[in-house]
Amino acid sequence: MLTTGKYSVKDYQCTRCGQVEKHGTNHWGEIYCRCKGCSWKNPLDPIAVWKCLEPIPQGYEKPAPWKKVRLGDICTIVAA
């Protein structure tokens, strides 16, 4: 199964506030970008998760969602 196809503009919905916007991608999975409706309410975590509202064409599947990590998840912070 394929996870990417031709670049196209699709409807995406913010999973935090429900706002719908058009975004151009080459897949039908989640995207991660600021939301005009709610990112200003979350200054420490402004990047929203958007889900694709378009049906996935036959022969394709959604790519796996990205894992959200913080600095302490990838390295150890040591005081000098």
KADA-V290044 format. One line per field, one symbol per residue. phi: phi as a letter, one per 40 degrees, with the letter a starting at -180 (. if undefined). psi: psi as a letter, one per 40 degrees, with the letter a starting at -180 (. if undefined). burial: I if it has 9 or more other C-alpha atoms within 8 Angstrom, else O. A space follows every 10 residues. Layout:
BEGIN
phi=???
psi=???
burial=???
END
This chain:
BEGIN
phi=.cbbaccacb cbbcccbgcb acbcababcc bbacbccbcc cbccaccccb bcccccccgb acccccccbb dccbaccbcc
psi=iieiaihihi hihhedeeih ihihifieai ihiihddedd egdegehihh iheiihihei ihiiiihhii dedeihhhi.
burial=OOIOOOOOOI IIIIIOOOOO OOOOIIIIII OOOOIOOIIO OOOOOIIIII IIOOOOOOOI IIIOOOOOOO OOOOOOOOOO
END
